[in-house]
Amino acid sequence: MSEEQFRNEKMYHATMNIAKSLMEQGAMTAEEYGQIDTIFREKYRPILVSLQIEMSGYKADSMASCDTDKEG
């Protein structure tokens, strides 16, 4: 992995950790999270995420359909 690829990987994960936190706090919906994920995957082209998705059979739309309502 090149230095640029490693930097992009870190930037993607840092960005998505912030987005996930905002979603968990109710500041954004799962659909918005999915849109942000798509945008930043295109921007940073994270290699490890792409491999994980490919290996798991994950569908890009599945995050938008998850239930983020938490009680308690």
C-alpha angles and dihedrals in degrees: 000000000000124000090252092051090049091050091049091049091053093046092050093049094045091050094047093048089058091046091049091051091051091049092050089051090052094247091122137020127244088251091056089047089053091051091051090048091053093048095049094043087057092046100045102025093210110206099200094050091050091051092048091050093048093049094046097044089234116174118218091229095054095083091057091057097051119112111246098174108117126187128206 
